[in-house]
Amino acid sequence: MRTFPHVFEPDGKAILTSDFYMKGLWNEKFFGNDHPIVLELGCGKGEYTVELARKYPGRNYIGIDIKGARIWKGAREALDDGLTNVAFLRIRVEFLQRVFAPGEVDEIWVTFPDPQPQKPRKRLTSGRFLTLYNRVLKADSTIHLKTDNRILFDYTSVVLELNGIPPEISTDNLYGSGMADDILSIRTYYESGYLQKGKPITYLRFKLPGGMILSDPPVVKSES
């Protein structure tokens, strides 16, 4: 995967203390345009990253995951299809500020992340992580969450309510709601498996006010 021109793997030790050389330069140095940058966090095999890039050539997409074996499939597919608006980044989400400048990102997708049942603060929609996203997103940017995990869906809803952020869309059964349009119907490897088991897919869409530091709930209702 290190031979792929669109895959970036920052040094794990260096990024603890130093910014990645692409920070603030993704449009200029890699994509070669000023199109909006969209991230897929915990991208897995990159299904959303690649399919969105196909559908929207006027936007730039970066899939982020720590597991290189997962990223390889999407990276290979994007390369074989000649997609020039796709990149992949192998880092932990905690280091977003090391690789993106303030306001460099326009939108975020969180697709079927680890629900972290015993560690709420490690959930990618905790107040801690949403605050991190605020530091790289433009003000009032959109975040999407798709998950089969009802605890994570309820937890995220509580985080939003606690911080006074009304969701634009909230459904605990995406495919039964009639909301699954061309974009929301993109299915990841994991999502296809969940649907085969009859598990409903939940979806939240919301905007983060710029500069906000978000709080975490002390107790999540669905887990109390």
C-alpha atoms as an extended CHARMM CRD file, in Angstrom:
* protein
*
       224  EXT
         1         1  MET       CA              0.0000000000        0.0000000000        0.0000000000  PROA      1               0.0000000000
         2         2  ARG       CA              2.9770000000        2.3140000000        0.5070000000  PROA      2               0.0000000000
         3         3  THR       CA              3.4060000000        2.3980000000       -3.2710000000  PROA      3               0.0000000000
         4         4  PHE       CA             -0.0530000000        3.9520000000       -3.7500000000  PROA      4               0.0000000000
         5         5  PRO       CA              0.2730000000        7.6860000000       -4.5330000000  PROA      5               0.0000000000
         6         6  HSD       CA             -3.0250000000        8.5190000000       -2.8230000000  PROA      6               0.0000000000
         7         7  VAL       CA             -2.3610000000        6.7460000000        0.5150000000  PROA      7               0.0000000000
         8         8  PHE       CA             -0.6440000000        8.6370000000        3.3440000000  PROA      8               0.0000000000
         9         9  GLU       CA              0.8050000000        6.9540000000        6.4480000000  PROA      9               0.0000000000
        10        10  PRO       CA              2.2570000000        9.5170000000        8.8800000000  PROA      10              0.0000000000
        11        11  ASP       CA              4.9720000000        8.2460000000       11.1810000000  PROA      11              0.0000000000
        12        12  GLY       CA              3.2840000000        7.0800000000       14.3700000000  PROA      12              0.0000000000
        13        13  LYS       CA              5.9010000000        8.5700000000       16.6840000000  PROA      13              0.0000000000
        14        14  ALA       CA              6.4910000000       11.8300000000       14.8380000000  PROA      14              0.0000000000
        15        15  ILE       CA              2.8090000000       12.7130000000       14.7460000000  PROA      15              0.0000000000
        16        16  LEU       CA              2.6970000000       12.6970000000       18.5510000000  PROA      16              0.0000000000
        17        17  THR       CA              4.6470000000       15.9420000000       18.6070000000  PROA      17              0.0000000000
        18        18  SER       CA              4.7580000000       17.3240000000       15.0540000000  PROA      18              0.0000000000
        19        19  ASP       CA              2.2460000000       18.2880000000       12.3860000000  PROA      19              0.0000000000
        20        20  PHE       CA              2.0630000000       16.1920000000        9.2100000000  PROA      20              0.0000000000
        21        21  TYR       CA              3.5740000000       17.9280000000        6.1830000000  PROA      21              0.0000000000
        22        22  MET       CA              0.2150000000       17.9560000000        4.3230000000  PROA      22              0.0000000000
        23        23  LYS       CA             -1.5680000000       19.9470000000        7.0300000000  PROA      23              0.0000000000
        24        24  GLY       CA             -3.2840000000       22.9230000000        5.4030000000  PROA      24              0.0000000000
        25        25  LEU       CA             -2.0770000000       21.8600000000        1.9580000000  PROA      25              0.0000000000
        26        26  TRP       CA             -4.3990000000       19.0260000000        0.9140000000  PROA      26              0.0000000000
        27        27  ASN       CA             -6.1520000000       21.0280000000       -1.8020000000  PROA      27              0.0000000000
        28        28  GLU       CA             -3.0170000000       22.6780000000       -3.0910000000  PROA      28              0.0000000000
        29        29  LYS       CA             -0.4950000000       19.8460000000       -2.9350000000  PROA      29              0.0000000000
        30        30  PHE       CA             -2.5740000000       16.7030000000       -3.4730000000  PROA      30              0.0000000000
        31        31  PHE       CA             -5.9500000000       17.4060000000       -5.0750000000  PROA      31              0.0000000000
        32        32  GLY       CA             -4.8040000000       20.4200000000       -7.0930000000  PROA      32              0.0000000000
        33        33  ASN       CA             -8.1080000000       22.2660000000       -6.7110000000  PROA      33              0.0000000000
        34        34  ASP       CA            -10.1670000000       24.2390000000       -4.2040000000  PROA      34              0.0000000000
        35        35  HSD       CA            -13.0510000000       21.7650000000       -3.9280000000  PROA      35              0.0000000000
        36        36  PRO       CA            -14.5730000000       20.9450000000       -0.5040000000  PROA      36              0.0000000000
        37        37  ILE       CA            -12.8420000000       18.2300000000        1.5230000000  PROA      37              0.0000000000
        38        38  VAL       CA            -14.9970000000       15.4780000000        3.0430000000  PROA      38              0.0000000000
        39        39  LEU       CA            -13.7010000000       12.9170000000        5.5610000000  PROA      39              0.0000000000
        40        40  GLU       CA            -14.9430000000        9.4070000000        6.2630000000  PROA      40              0.0000000000
        41        41  LEU       CA            -13.7630000000        8.4670000000        9.7570000000  PROA      41              0.0000000000
        42        42  GLY       CA            -13.2490000000        4.7970000000       10.5220000000  PROA      42              0.0000000000
        43        43  CYS       CA            -13.6380000000        4.2010000000        6.7890000000  PROA      43              0.0000000000
        44        44  GLY       CA            -12.8920000000        0.4680000000        6.9360000000  PROA      44              0.0000000000
        45        45  LYS       CA            -12.7560000000       -0.8230000000        3.3580000000  PROA      45              0.0000000000
        46        46  GLY       CA            -13.5540000000        2.6620000000        2.0460000000  PROA      46              0.0000000000
        47        47  GLU       CA            -16.9030000000        1.9210000000        0.4310000000  PROA      47              0.0000000000
        48        48  TYR       CA            -18.4060000000        5.2980000000        1.2900000000  PROA      48              0.0000000000
        49        49  THR       CA            -15.2660000000        7.2090000000        0.4000000000  PROA      49              0.0000000000
        50        50  VAL       CA            -14.9910000000        5.6420000000       -3.0500000000  PROA      50              0.0000000000
        51        51  GLU       CA            -18.6930000000        5.6940000000       -3.9160000000  PROA      51              0.0000000000
        52        52  LEU       CA            -19.1360000000        9.3180000000       -2.8580000000  PROA      52              0.0000000000
        53        53  ALA       CA            -16.0970000000       10.2460000000       -4.9360000000  PROA      53              0.0000000000
        54        54  ARG       CA            -17.6820000000        8.5870000000       -7.9530000000  PROA      54              0.0000000000
        55        55  LYS       CA            -20.9800000000       10.4080000000       -7.4570000000  PROA      55              0.0000000000
        56        56  TYR       CA            -19.4780000000       13.8220000000       -6.7020000000  PROA      56              0.0000000000
        57        57  PRO       CA            -16.3340000000       14.5530000000       -8.7270000000  PROA      57              0.0000000000
        58        58  GLY       CA            -16.5510000000       18.2010000000       -7.6120000000  PROA      58              0.0000000000
        59        59  ARG       CA            -15.6970000000       17.2520000000       -4.0190000000  PROA      59              0.0000000000
        60        60  ASN       CA            -12.5630000000       15.7030000000       -2.5200000000  PROA      60              0.0000000000
        61        61  TYR       CA            -12.8110000000       12.6620000000       -0.2330000000  PROA      61              0.0000000000
        62        62  ILE       CA            -10.3630000000       11.3050000000        2.3370000000  PROA      62              0.0000000000
        63        63  GLY       CA            -10.9760000000        7.9650000000        4.0600000000  PROA      63              0.0000000000
        64        64  ILE       CA             -9.3430000000        7.6130000000        7.4720000000  PROA      64              0.0000000000
        65        65  ASP       CA             -8.6840000000        4.4000000000        9.3850000000  PROA      65              0.0000000000
        66        66  ILE       CA             -5.8720000000        2.9510000000       11.4720000000  PROA      66              0.0000000000
        67        67  LYS       CA             -6.1410000000       -0.5190000000        9.8920000000  PROA      67              0.0000000000
        68        68  GLY       CA             -4.1020000000       -0.6760000000        6.7130000000  PROA      68              0.0000000000
        69        69  ALA       CA             -5.5470000000       -4.0370000000        5.6380000000  PROA      69              0.0000000000
        70        70  ARG       CA             -9.0030000000       -2.4560000000        5.5880000000  PROA      70              0.0000000000
        71        71  ILE       CA             -7.9420000000        0.6600000000        3.6940000000  PROA      71              0.0000000000
        72        72  TRP       CA             -6.1950000000       -1.3760000000        0.9900000000  PROA      72              0.0000000000
        73        73  LYS       CA             -9.4230000000       -2.5020000000       -0.7060000000  PROA      73              0.0000000000
        74        74  GLY       CA            -10.8440000000        0.9910000000       -1.1790000000  PROA      74              0.0000000000
        75        75  ALA       CA             -7.4580000000        2.4210000000       -2.1180000000  PROA      75              0.0000000000
        76        76  ARG       CA             -6.9600000000       -0.2730000000       -4.7440000000  PROA      76              0.0000000000
        77        77  GLU       CA            -10.4410000000        0.2920000000       -6.1740000000  PROA      77              0.0000000000
        78        78  ALA       CA             -9.9840000000        4.0620000000       -6.3840000000  PROA      78              0.0000000000
        79        79  LEU       CA             -6.6360000000        3.5990000000       -8.1250000000  PROA      79              0.0000000000
        80        80  ASP       CA             -7.9790000000        1.0510000000      -10.6070000000  PROA      80              0.0000000000
        81        81  ASP       CA            -10.9450000000        3.3080000000      -11.4210000000  PROA      81              0.0000000000
        82        82  GLY       CA             -8.7370000000        6.3350000000      -11.9770000000  PROA      82              0.0000000000
        83        83  LEU       CA            -10.4600000000        8.4540000000       -9.3190000000  PROA      83              0.0000000000
        84        84  THR       CA             -8.4510000000       11.6220000000       -8.7190000000  PROA      84              0.0000000000
        85        85  ASN       CA            -10.6110000000       13.0510000000       -5.9040000000  PROA      85              0.0000000000
        86        86  VAL       CA             -9.8480000000       10.3080000000       -3.3750000000  PROA      86              0.0000000000
        87        87  ALA       CA             -7.1280000000        9.9020000000       -0.7640000000  PROA      87              0.0000000000
        88        88  PHE       CA             -6.6780000000        7.5980000000        2.2120000000  PROA      88              0.0000000000
        89        89  LEU       CA             -4.9850000000        8.4200000000        5.4880000000  PROA      89              0.0000000000
        90        90  ARG       CA             -3.7830000000        5.8130000000        7.9820000000  PROA      90              0.0000000000
        91        91  ILE       CA             -3.9340000000        7.4840000000       11.3970000000  PROA      91              0.0000000000
        92        92  ARG       CA             -5.9340000000        7.4150000000       14.5820000000  PROA      92              0.0000000000
        93        93  VAL       CA             -8.7840000000        9.9180000000       14.5520000000  PROA      93              0.0000000000
        94        94  GLU       CA             -7.2960000000       11.5000000000       17.6910000000  PROA      94              0.0000000000
        95        95  PHE       CA             -4.5940000000       13.0620000000       15.4810000000  PROA      95              0.0000000000
        96        96  LEU       CA             -6.8540000000       14.9620000000       13.0680000000  PROA      96              0.0000000000
        97        97  GLN       CA             -5.4280000000       18.2890000000       14.2290000000  PROA      97              0.0000000000
        98        98  ARG       CA             -1.9580000000       17.1130000000       13.2320000000  PROA      98              0.0000000000
        99        99  VAL       CA             -3.0000000000       16.5320000000        9.6140000000  PROA      99              0.0000000000
       100       100  PHE       CA             -5.6970000000       19.1570000000        8.9360000000  PROA      100             0.0000000000
       101       101  ALA       CA             -5.6160000000       22.9100000000        9.5150000000  PROA      101             0.0000000000
       102       102  PRO       CA             -8.5250000000       24.8290000000       11.1360000000  PROA      102             0.0000000000
       103       103  GLY       CA            -11.3630000000       25.1110000000        8.6330000000  PROA      103             0.0000000000
       104       104  GLU       CA             -9.7040000000       22.8010000000        6.0930000000  PROA      104             0.0000000000
       105       105  VAL       CA            -12.5070000000       20.2100000000        6.2630000000  PROA      105             0.0000000000
       106       106  ASP       CA            -16.0640000000       20.7790000000        5.0010000000  PROA      106             0.0000000000
       107       107  GLU       CA            -17.9640000000       17.6320000000        6.0440000000  PROA      107             0.0000000000
       108       108  ILE       CA            -17.5400000000       14.4090000000        8.0260000000  PROA      108             0.0000000000
       109       109  TRP       CA            -19.0730000000       10.9520000000        7.7120000000  PROA      109             0.0000000000
       110       110  VAL       CA            -18.8520000000        8.4860000000       10.6060000000  PROA      110             0.0000000000
       111       111  THR       CA            -19.8950000000        5.1040000000        9.2330000000  PROA      111             0.0000000000
       112       112  PHE       CA            -20.3850000000        2.1000000000       11.5190000000  PROA      112             0.0000000000
       113       113  PRO       CA            -17.6730000000        2.9400000000       14.0480000000  PROA      113             0.0000000000
       114       114  ASP       CA            -16.7200000000        0.7750000000       17.0050000000  PROA      114             0.0000000000
       115       115  PRO       CA            -19.4760000000        1.6030000000       19.5600000000  PROA      115             0.0000000000
       116       116  GLN       CA            -17.0090000000        1.2740000000       22.4400000000  PROA      116             0.0000000000
       117       117  PRO       CA            -19.6530000000       -0.1530000000       24.8330000000  PROA      117             0.0000000000
       118       118  GLN       CA            -17.4860000000        0.2360000000       27.9470000000  PROA      118             0.0000000000
       119       119  LYS       CA            -15.6800000000        3.4650000000       27.0160000000  PROA      119             0.0000000000
       120       120  PRO       CA            -18.1060000000        6.2570000000       26.0320000000  PROA      120             0.0000000000
       121       121  ARG       CA            -15.3700000000        8.8900000000       25.7300000000  PROA      121             0.0000000000
       122       122  LYS       CA            -13.7160000000        6.8190000000       22.9990000000  PROA      122             0.0000000000
       123       123  ARG       CA            -16.8510000000        6.8840000000       20.8500000000  PROA      123             0.0000000000
       124       124  LEU       CA            -16.3380000000        8.9130000000       17.6900000000  PROA      124             0.0000000000
       125       125  THR       CA            -19.4240000000       10.9860000000       18.5020000000  PROA      125             0.0000000000
       126       126  SER       CA            -18.5320000000       11.7960000000       22.0980000000  PROA      126             0.0000000000
       127       127  GLY       CA            -18.2670000000       15.4460000000       23.1190000000  PROA      127             0.0000000000
       128       128  ARG       CA            -14.5030000000       14.9930000000       23.1740000000  PROA      128             0.0000000000
       129       129  PHE       CA            -14.3430000000       13.9190000000       19.5290000000  PROA      129             0.0000000000
       130       130  LEU       CA            -16.9730000000       16.3900000000       18.3190000000  PROA      130             0.0000000000
       131       131  THR       CA            -14.8730000000       19.1660000000       19.8650000000  PROA      131             0.0000000000
       132       132  LEU       CA            -11.8810000000       17.8210000000       17.9350000000  PROA      132             0.0000000000
       133       133  TYR       CA            -13.8570000000       17.8720000000       14.6810000000  PROA      133             0.0000000000
       134       134  ASN       CA            -14.8340000000       21.4800000000       15.3800000000  PROA      134             0.0000000000
       135       135  ARG       CA            -11.1590000000       22.3900000000       15.2730000000  PROA      135             0.0000000000
       136       136  VAL       CA            -10.6850000000       21.2270000000       11.6680000000  PROA      136             0.0000000000
       137       137  LEU       CA            -14.1830000000       21.8240000000       10.2400000000  PROA      137             0.0000000000
       138       138  LYS       CA            -15.5150000000       25.0240000000        8.7700000000  PROA      138             0.0000000000
       139       139  ALA       CA            -18.2190000000       26.6100000000       10.9580000000  PROA      139             0.0000000000
       140       140  ASP       CA            -21.6850000000       25.0270000000       10.6860000000  PROA      140             0.0000000000
       141       141  SER       CA            -20.3960000000       21.9990000000        8.8000000000  PROA      141             0.0000000000
       142       142  THR       CA            -22.3810000000       18.7790000000        8.5350000000  PROA      142             0.0000000000
       143       143  ILE       CA            -21.6390000000       15.5090000000       10.3240000000  PROA      143             0.0000000000
       144       144  HSD       CA            -23.3430000000       12.2250000000        9.4090000000  PROA      144             0.0000000000
       145       145  LEU       CA            -23.5750000000        9.1350000000       11.6110000000  PROA      145             0.0000000000
       146       146  LYS       CA            -24.7130000000        5.7690000000       10.2640000000  PROA      146             0.0000000000
       147       147  THR       CA            -24.7000000000        2.8650000000       12.7070000000  PROA      147             0.0000000000
       148       148  ASP       CA            -26.4800000000       -0.3740000000       13.4930000000  PROA      148             0.0000000000
       149       149  ASN       CA            -25.7680000000        0.1470000000       17.1820000000  PROA      149             0.0000000000
       150       150  ARG       CA            -28.7690000000        1.5850000000       19.0100000000  PROA      150             0.0000000000
       151       151  ILE       CA            -26.7310000000        2.4420000000       22.1110000000  PROA      151             0.0000000000
       152       152  LEU       CA            -24.3680000000        4.5840000000       20.0050000000  PROA      152             0.0000000000
       153       153  PHE       CA            -27.3110000000        6.2410000000       18.2340000000  PROA      153             0.0000000000
       154       154  ASP       CA            -29.0380000000        7.0420000000       21.5560000000  PROA      154             0.0000000000
       155       155  TYR       CA            -25.7550000000        8.1930000000       23.0990000000  PROA      155             0.0000000000
       156       156  THR       CA            -25.0900000000       10.5880000000       20.2220000000  PROA      156             0.0000000000
       157       157  SER       CA            -28.6360000000       11.9400000000       20.4780000000  PROA      157             0.0000000000
       158       158  VAL       CA            -28.0460000000       12.6450000000       24.1870000000  PROA      158             0.0000000000
       159       159  VAL       CA            -24.7310000000       14.3940000000       23.4440000000  PROA      159             0.0000000000
       160       160  LEU       CA            -26.4660000000       16.6370000000       20.9070000000  PROA      160             0.0000000000
       161       161  GLU       CA            -29.3340000000       17.4390000000       23.2740000000  PROA      161             0.0000000000
       162       162  LEU       CA            -26.9550000000       18.1960000000       26.1340000000  PROA      162             0.0000000000
       163       163  ASN       CA            -25.0780000000       20.6700000000       23.9520000000  PROA      163             0.0000000000
       164       164  GLY       CA            -28.1520000000       22.3090000000       22.4490000000  PROA      164             0.0000000000
       165       165  ILE       CA            -27.5970000000       20.9760000000       18.9280000000  PROA      165             0.0000000000
       166       166  PRO       CA            -30.8320000000       19.9290000000       17.1800000000  PROA      166             0.0000000000
       167       167  PRO       CA            -30.3730000000       17.1210000000       14.6480000000  PROA      167             0.0000000000
       168       168  GLU       CA            -31.4000000000       17.9220000000       11.0900000000  PROA      168             0.0000000000
       169       169  ILE       CA            -32.3450000000       14.2810000000       10.5100000000  PROA      169             0.0000000000
       170       170  SER       CA            -32.7580000000       11.5200000000       13.0870000000  PROA      170             0.0000000000
       171       171  THR       CA            -34.1650000000        8.0670000000       12.4010000000  PROA      171             0.0000000000
       172       172  ASP       CA            -33.7790000000        4.7370000000       14.1830000000  PROA      172             0.0000000000
       173       173  ASN       CA            -34.7450000000        2.8260000000       11.0290000000  PROA      173             0.0000000000
       174       174  LEU       CA            -33.2160000000        4.4160000000        7.9440000000  PROA      174             0.0000000000
       175       175  TYR       CA            -34.4750000000        1.9350000000        5.3610000000  PROA      175             0.0000000000
       176       176  GLY       CA            -37.9380000000        1.8110000000        6.8890000000  PROA      176             0.0000000000
       177       177  SER       CA            -38.2210000000        5.6020000000        7.0030000000  PROA      177             0.0000000000
       178       178  GLY       CA            -38.1650000000        6.3330000000        3.2870000000  PROA      178             0.0000000000
       179       179  MET       CA            -35.1320000000        8.6250000000        3.8040000000  PROA      179             0.0000000000
       180       180  ALA       CA            -32.5890000000        6.3050000000        2.2040000000  PROA      180             0.0000000000
       181       181  ASP       CA            -31.7670000000        8.3170000000       -0.9080000000  PROA      181             0.0000000000
       182       182  ASP       CA            -28.9970000000        7.6120000000       -3.4070000000  PROA      182             0.0000000000
       183       183  ILE       CA            -26.2920000000        8.6420000000       -0.9160000000  PROA      183             0.0000000000
       184       184  LEU       CA            -27.6720000000        7.0710000000        2.2360000000  PROA      184             0.0000000000
       185       185  SER       CA            -28.2520000000        3.8040000000        0.3580000000  PROA      185             0.0000000000
       186       186  ILE       CA            -24.5070000000        3.3050000000       -0.1280000000  PROA      186             0.0000000000
       187       187  ARG       CA            -23.7370000000        0.1820000000        1.8840000000  PROA      187             0.0000000000
       188       188  THR       CA            -20.5050000000       -0.6970000000        3.5900000000  PROA      188             0.0000000000
       189       189  TYR       CA            -19.2900000000       -4.2510000000        4.0480000000  PROA      189             0.0000000000
       190       190  TYR       CA            -20.4070000000       -4.1890000000        7.6690000000  PROA      190             0.0000000000
       191       191  GLU       CA            -23.7650000000       -2.6000000000        6.9020000000  PROA      191             0.0000000000
       192       192  SER       CA            -24.6370000000       -5.3250000000        4.3970000000  PROA      192             0.0000000000
       193       193  GLY       CA            -23.9570000000       -7.9270000000        7.0700000000  PROA      193             0.0000000000
       194       194  TYR       CA            -26.1040000000       -6.1290000000        9.6310000000  PROA      194             0.0000000000
       195       195  LEU       CA            -29.0070000000       -5.8650000000        7.1810000000  PROA      195             0.0000000000
       196       196  GLN       CA            -28.7980000000       -9.5800000000        6.4000000000  PROA      196             0.0000000000
       197       197  LYS       CA            -29.2440000000      -10.1970000000       10.1130000000  PROA      197             0.0000000000
       198       198  GLY       CA            -32.3280000000       -7.9710000000       10.1490000000  PROA      198             0.0000000000
       199       199  LYS       CA            -30.7510000000       -5.1960000000       12.2320000000  PROA      199             0.0000000000
       200       200  PRO       CA            -32.1900000000       -1.7070000000       11.5970000000  PROA      200             0.0000000000
       201       201  ILE       CA            -29.7470000000        0.9740000000       10.5050000000  PROA      201             0.0000000000
       202       202  THR       CA            -29.9150000000        4.3100000000       12.3370000000  PROA      202             0.0000000000
       203       203  TYR       CA            -28.9080000000        7.7030000000       10.9330000000  PROA      203             0.0000000000
       204       204  LEU       CA            -28.2170000000       11.1500000000       12.3700000000  PROA      204             0.0000000000
       205       205  ARG       CA            -27.3030000000       14.3370000000       10.5330000000  PROA      205             0.0000000000
       206       206  PHE       CA            -26.3830000000       17.5120000000       12.3740000000  PROA      206             0.0000000000
       207       207  LYS       CA            -24.2920000000       20.6690000000       12.1330000000  PROA      207             0.0000000000
       208       208  LEU       CA            -21.6290000000       21.7740000000       14.6000000000  PROA      208             0.0000000000
       209       209  PRO       CA            -21.4820000000       25.4760000000       15.5060000000  PROA      209             0.0000000000
       210       210  GLY       CA            -17.9180000000       26.6340000000       14.9580000000  PROA      210             0.0000000000
       211       211  GLY       CA            -15.5880000000       26.9970000000       17.9310000000  PROA      211             0.0000000000
       212       212  MET       CA            -17.8300000000       25.1270000000       20.3550000000  PROA      212             0.0000000000
       213       213  ILE       CA            -16.3960000000       22.8990000000       23.1010000000  PROA      213             0.0000000000
       214       214  LEU       CA            -18.8800000000       20.0930000000       23.6640000000  PROA      214             0.0000000000
       215       215  SER       CA            -19.6700000000       18.3310000000       26.9320000000  PROA      215             0.0000000000
       216       216  ASP       CA            -20.1610000000       14.6010000000       27.5030000000  PROA      216             0.0000000000
       217       217  PRO       CA            -23.1570000000       13.2860000000       29.4640000000  PROA      217             0.0000000000
       218       218  PRO       CA            -22.2450000000       11.8370000000       32.8820000000  PROA      218             0.0000000000
       219       219  VAL       CA            -24.7860000000        9.0300000000       32.3800000000  PROA      219             0.0000000000
       220       220  VAL       CA            -26.3120000000        7.8700000000       29.1040000000  PROA      220             0.0000000000
       221       221  LYS       CA            -30.0210000000        7.1110000000       29.4690000000  PROA      221             0.0000000000
       222       222  SER       CA            -30.0010000000        3.9810000000       27.3240000000  PROA      222             0.0000000000
       223       223  GLU       CA            -27.0990000000        2.5430000000       29.3540000000  PROA      223             0.0000000000
       224       224  SER       CA            -28.1840000000        3.5200000000       32.8580000000  PROA      224             0.0000000000
